[in-house]
Amino acid sequence: MILRELLDHFNIRDEFPEYLYDQTFNKVFLDGDLTKLENNYKIAVTTRQNVAHQMFLRPDDDYPLAILSVLPNGKENGMKFGRSEGDVKYIKEL
């Protein structure tokens, strides 16, 4: 699944950097719960393996898309995508 499909699925019409629209993500987010606060969105879902995944969409932020996963043992895994292709920060830098 690419971001463009996810945005369509949740009817999110905000603008994001062009390169992000074709980024691939786990389709588990399609089953997530969407919350919106002002101009920011969060899609959260917990899998059958008890892994909590969250996608944060902040169209006006320097890092408009972030993914955070929390494993059952409490360890976190994630990354943030910047405005330019290749500008990515991993969980250890968050």
C-alpha positions in Angstrom: 0.0 0.0 0.0 1.3 3.5 -0.8 0.5 6.6 1.2 -1.7 8.0 -1.6 -4.0 5.0 -1.1 -4.1 5.5 2.7 -4.9 9.2 2.4 -7.8 8.3 0.0 -9.0 5.6 2.3 -9.3 8.1 5.2 -10.4 11.0 2.9 -7.4 13.1 4.0 -7.0 15.9 1.5 -4.0 17.8 2.9 -0.9 18.4 0.9 2.3 16.4 1.5 5.7 16.4 -0.2 5.3 14.8 -3.6 7.8 12.0 -2.9 5.8 10.7 0.1 2.7 9.9 -2.0 4.4 6.8 -3.5 6.1 5.6 -0.3 5.0 2.1 0.7 3.6 1.3 4.1 2.1 -1.7 5.8 -1.5 -2.1 4.9 -2.3 -2.8 8.5 -2.9 1.0 8.8 -6.0 0.6 6.6 -7.7 -1.0 9.6 -6.6 1.7 12.0 -8.5 4.3 13.9 -8.2 7.9 12.7 -8.1 10.8 15.0 -7.7 14.4 14.0 -6.5 17.4 16.1 -6.5 20.7 14.2 -4.5 20.0 11.0 -2.8 16.8 12.3 -3.8 13.2 12.0 -3.0 10.0 13.8 -3.8 6.5 12.6 -3.4 3.9 15.3 -3.8 0.1 15.1 -2.8 -2.9 17.2 -2.1 -6.1 15.4 -2.9 -9.7 16.6 0.7 -10.0 17.7 0.0 -7.1 20.1 2.2 -4.6 18.2 0.9 -1.1 18.4 1.5 0.9 15.2 0.9 4.7 14.9 1.2 6.9 11.9 1.3 10.6 12.5 0.5 12.9 9.6 1.4 16.6 10.2 1.2 18.4 6.8 2.8 21.6 8.0 5.6 20.1 10.0 9.3 19.8 9.0 8.7 16.0 9.2 5.2 15.6 7.9 5.0 11.8 8.3 6.1 9.7 11.2 5.7 6.0 12.0 6.0 4.6 15.5 5.6 0.9 16.5 5.7 -0.4 20.0 6.5 -4.1 20.4 5.0 -6.2 23.2 8.3 -6.1 25.1 8.1 -2.3 25.1 10.8 -1.6 22.5 10.1 1.1 20.0 10.8 1.2 16.3 10.0 4.1 14.0 11.1 6.8 11.6 10.2 10.3 10.5 10.1 11.4 6.9 11.2 15.0 6.1 10.1 17.4 3.4 12.9 16.2 1.0 13.4 12.7 -0.2 16.2 11.1 1.8 15.6 13.2 4.9 14.7 10.4 7.3 15.3 10.1 11.0 15.1 6.7 12.7 13.8 6.1 16.2 17.2 6.5 17.9 17.2 10.1 16.6 13.7 11.0 17.6 
